[in-house]
Amino acid sequence: MTTEGNTDRITEGNDAQPLTGKVALVAGGTRGGGRGIAVELGAAGATVYVTGRSSTAGRSDLNRPETIEETAEKITAAGGLGIPVRTDHSRPDEVRALIDRIATEQNGRLDILVNSVWGGDPLTDWEHPLWEQDLDTGLRLMRQAVETHVVTSRFALPLMVTRGTGLVVEVTDGNTARYRGSFFYDLAKSAVIRLAVAQAAELKPHGVAAVAVTPGFLRSEAMLEGFGVTEANWRDGAAKDPNFASSETPTYLGRAVAALAADPDIMAKTGQALATWGLYKEYGFTDADGTQPDWDAHWTDTLEEQYGPLGDPL
């Protein structure tokens, strides 16, 4: 896909597409929440570089069918411009080349960085405590889910700092100190929140915001497969787990991030850990089907008695 003429798109946004003229990088946008964010940034008018290891040139070790090219096509179809760049974010040389490309093609402009690299599902051990887990696997999860975010920010942030504006979004799971059920999973998702806090502190003097954002029960492609349903009949999955009825699509997370990116007062939120269930009340967005899932309310009504409070935001 060529990017010739991209800079001609740098114009003022409008109410329908408030991110027209903005340039975004969604690292880890092949599927799930990353794809949802990338597509909704495109729907808001942005030019979106979408990266990951799964492409038409070959699958990653996750061996799933989704590709960055598919995501890019969805971005463009939604009204933005999608640019796929196959990148392994654990390799600093590849990330440096990616950022150099963005800087060249977009005249040094990068307005939105979304760190959504994950790929840790097959590495997560939900059955055993730390002392019974495979150490190499756990440390690999940390490198995949945390180190990749650090590497990407290291090379991307100078573009924002130079221009004195921008937003960094760290995608996590949960926005509280509550334990997440598995040692390395909990450590990774908590660390990502801390990445947002630390970046916010260092970026604030330069006019750049950083936040962490979590979805509720995310109805990703892999989750749909796990429940044996499709998006068309997803409610049938509630027969296996009633909580699935309160799940949300990646679109909901995407619209939350797009709303944040379009907020002229985003600096007021810098350093915070945010959630779709709070942001929809402020910005008024809906999920793909027009509903407004609220995982916090569902937890309070259904799960709190058994598992305790979901926890206050960090």
C-alpha positions in Angstrom: 0.0 0.0 0.0 1.5 3.3 -1.0 1.4 6.4 1.3 2.2 8.9 -1.5 0.2 12.0 -0.9 -0.6 11.3 2.8 0.6 14.7 3.9 -2.2 16.2 1.8 -4.6 14.9 4.4 -3.3 17.1 7.1 -6.3 19.4 7.4 -8.5 20.6 10.2 -10.9 18.0 11.6 -14.7 18.3 11.8 -17.4 17.1 14.1 -17.9 13.9 12.1 -14.2 13.2 11.8 -12.5 15.1 14.6 -9.1 13.3 14.0 -8.8 14.3 10.3 -5.2 15.3 9.7 -4.0 13.4 12.8 -1.4 10.6 12.5 -1.6 7.6 14.7 0.5 4.4 15.4 -1.3 1.4 16.8 1.4 -1.0 17.8 -0.3 -4.4 18.1 -3.3 -3.7 15.9 -3.6 -7.1 14.2 -6.7 -8.2 16.1 -8.7 -7.7 19.3 -8.6 -4.4 21.1 -5.7 -3.1 19.0 -7.7 -3.6 15.8 -10.8 -2.0 17.3 -8.8 1.1 18.3 -7.1 1.3 14.9 -10.4 1.1 13.0 -12.1 3.7 15.2 -9.2 6.1 14.9 -9.7 5.7 11.2 -13.4 6.3 11.5 -12.6 9.6 13.2 -10.5 10.6 10.2 -6.9 9.7 11.2 -4.1 8.2 9.2 -3.2 5.1 11.1 -0.1 3.0 10.9 -1.0 -0.4 12.1 1.7 -2.9 13.1 2.1 -6.5 14.2 3.8 -9.7 13.3 0.9 -11.3 11.5 0.6 -10.3 7.8 0.0 -11.6 4.4 3.7 -12.4 4.3 3.4 -14.9 7.2 1.8 -15.6 10.5 3.3 -15.0 13.9 3.9 -17.8 16.4 0.3 -17.3 17.5 -0.7 -18.8 14.2 -4.0 -16.9 13.9 -5.5 -15.8 10.6 -5.9 -12.1 11.2 -3.4 -9.8 9.5 -2.3 -6.1 9.7 -3.4 -5.7 6.1 -6.9 -6.7 7.0 -6.9 -4.1 9.8 -5.5 -1.4 7.4 -8.3 -2.2 4.9 -10.9 -1.8 7.7 -9.4 1.5 8.7 -9.6 2.9 5.2 -13.1 1.6 4.7 -14.1 3.3 8.0 -13.0 6.7 6.6 -9.4 7.0 7.5 -6.2 5.8 5.9 -4.7 2.5 7.0 -1.0 1.8 6.5 0.2 -1.7 7.5 3.8 -2.1 8.5 4.9 -5.6 9.6 6.9 -5.0 12.8 8.2 -7.1 15.7 8.2 -4.6 18.6 10.6 -6.7 20.6 13.3 -5.8 18.0 14.5 -2.2 18.5 16.0 -2.1 15.0 12.6 -2.8 13.5 10.8 -0.2 15.7 13.4 2.4 14.9 12.9 1.8 11.2 9.1 2.0 11.6 9.4 5.4 13.4 11.9 6.7 10.8 9.4 5.8 8.1 6.5 7.6 9.9 8.7 10.6 10.4 9.7 10.7 6.7 6.2 10.1 5.3 4.4 12.4 7.7 6.9 15.3 8.0 7.8 14.4 11.5 4.2 14.1 12.7 2.9 11.6 15.1 -0.1 12.6 17.2 -1.3 9.4 18.8 0.7 6.3 20.0 -1.2 3.3 21.1 0.8 0.6 22.8 -1.4 -2.5 22.4 1.2 -5.2 21.9 0.2 -8.3 23.8 0.3 -11.9 22.4 0.6 -13.3 25.9 -2.5 -15.5 26.0 -0.6 -18.8 25.2 2.1 -17.8 27.7 -0.3 -17.2 30.6 -0.5 -20.0 33.2 -3.8 -19.7 35.0 -3.4 -22.9 37.0 -0.2 -22.6 39.0 1.4 -20.1 41.5 4.7 -18.4 40.7 6.9 -21.1 42.3 5.3 -23.8 40.1 5.4 -21.9 36.8 7.9 -22.2 34.0 10.2 -19.2 34.5 11.3 -18.9 30.9 7.7 -18.7 29.8 6.8 -16.1 32.4 9.8 -13.9 31.5 8.9 -14.2 27.9 5.4 -12.9 28.6 6.9 -9.9 30.4 9.2 -9.2 27.4 6.3 -9.6 25.0 3.8 -7.5 26.9 5.9 -4.9 28.6 9.3 -4.5 27.0 7.7 -4.1 23.6 5.8 -1.1 24.9 9.0 0.5 26.3 10.9 -0.1 23.1 8.1 1.5 21.0 7.7 4.6 23.2 11.5 5.1 23.3 11.6 5.7 19.6 8.2 7.2 19.0 8.0 9.8 21.8 10.6 12.2 20.3 8.2 13.0 17.4 5.6 14.1 19.9 8.0 15.9 22.2 9.4 17.9 19.3 6.0 19.1 18.3 4.8 19.7 21.9 1.6 17.7 21.5 0.3 14.2 21.4 -1.4 11.3 23.3 0.1 8.0 24.4 -2.4 5.2 25.2 -1.3 2.1 27.1 -3.8 -0.7 26.7 -4.2 -2.9 29.8 -6.6 -5.2 31.5 -8.2 -3.7 34.6 -7.6 -0.2 36.0 -7.2 -1.1 39.7 -4.7 -2.8 42.0 -6.8 -5.9 42.1 -4.9 -9.2 41.5 -5.7 -10.5 38.0 -5.5 -14.2 38.7 -2.0 -15.2 37.4 1.4 -13.9 38.6 3.0 -12.9 35.3 -0.3 -11.8 33.7 -1.0 -9.6 36.7 2.5 -8.2 36.7 2.4 -7.4 33.0 -1.0 -5.6 33.1 -0.1 -3.7 36.2 3.3 -2.7 34.8 1.6 -1.3 31.7 -0.5 1.1 33.9 2.8 2.2 35.5 4.2 2.8 32.1 1.4 5.3 31.5 2.0 7.0 34.9 5.8 7.3 34.3 5.4 8.6 30.7 2.8 11.1 31.8 5.2 12.5 34.4 8.0 12.9 32.0 5.9 14.1 29.1 3.7 16.6 30.9 6.2 19.5 30.6 6.2 18.9 26.8 2.4 19.0 26.4 2.0 15.3 25.7 -0.5 13.2 27.6 -0.3 9.5 28.5 -3.0 7.3 29.9 -3.8 3.6 30.4 -7.1 2.3 29.1 -8.9 -1.0 29.8 -11.9 -2.6 28.2 -14.4 -4.7 30.2 -15.0 -8.3 29.2 -13.6 -8.0 25.6 -15.3 -10.0 22.9 -12.3 -10.5 20.7 -11.9 -12.9 17.8 -10.2 -15.4 20.0 -12.8 -15.0 22.7 -15.6 -15.6 20.2 -13.9 -18.8 19.0 -13.4 -19.9 22.6 -17.2 -19.6 23.2 -18.0 -21.3 19.9 -19.9 -18.3 18.6 -19.6 -15.5 16.0 -20.4 -11.9 16.4 -23.7 -12.6 14.7 -24.9 -15.0 17.4 -22.5 -14.0 20.3 -25.3 -13.9 22.9 -25.5 -17.7 22.6 -22.2 -17.8 24.5 -24.0 -16.7 27.7 -25.2 -20.3 28.0 -21.6 -21.3 28.7 -20.9 -18.2 31.0 -23.7 -15.8 31.9 -21.1 -13.0 32.3 -20.5 -13.1 28.5 -23.8 -11.3 28.1 -22.1 -8.2 29.5 -19.1 -8.4 27.2 -18.2 -5.7 24.7 -16.6 -5.6 21.3 -13.2 -4.1 20.4 -15.2 -1.3 18.7 -16.2 0.0 22.2 -12.6 0.2 23.3 -11.8 1.9 20.0 -14.4 4.5 20.4 -13.2 5.2 23.9 -9.6 5.9 22.6 -10.9 7.9 19.7 -12.9 10.1 22.1 -9.8 10.6 24.3 -7.7 11.5 21.2 -10.2 14.1 20.2 -10.6 15.7 23.6 -8.9 19.1 23.6 -8.6 18.9 27.4 -6.8 15.5 27.4 -4.0 16.8 29.6 -6.5 16.9 32.5 -6.5 13.1 32.3 -2.8 12.5 31.9 -1.4 9.8 34.2 -4.8 8.2 34.8 -5.9 4.6 34.4 -9.2 4.8 32.6 -11.9 2.3 31.5 -14.6 2.0 28.8 -17.2 1.8 31.6 -16.4 5.2 32.8 -15.5 6.9 29.5 -18.8 6.1 27.8 -20.6 8.1 30.5 -18.4 11.1 29.8 -18.2 11.0 26.0 -21.5 9.2 25.2 -20.2 6.7 22.7 -21.8 3.3 22.1 -20.7 -0.2 21.2 -21.1 -1.4 17.6 -24.7 -2.5 18.3 -25.7 0.8 20.0 -25.6 -0.5 23.5 -23.4 0.8 26.3 -21.9 -2.1 28.3 -20.8 -1.3 31.8 -18.5 -4.0 33.2 -18.1 -2.2 36.5 -21.9 -2.2 37.0 -22.2 -5.8 36.1 -19.5 -6.7 38.5 -21.1 -4.8 41.3 -24.5 -6.4 40.7 -23.4 -10.0 40.0 -19.8 -10.8 41.0 -18.9 -8.5 43.9 -20.5 -10.7 46.6 -18.4 -13.7 45.4 -15.1 -12.0 44.4 -15.1 -8.7 46.3 -15.1 -5.2 44.9 -13.6 -4.6 41.4 -11.5 -1.9 43.0 -11.1 1.9 42.8 -9.2 3.2 39.8 -5.5 3.7 40.3 
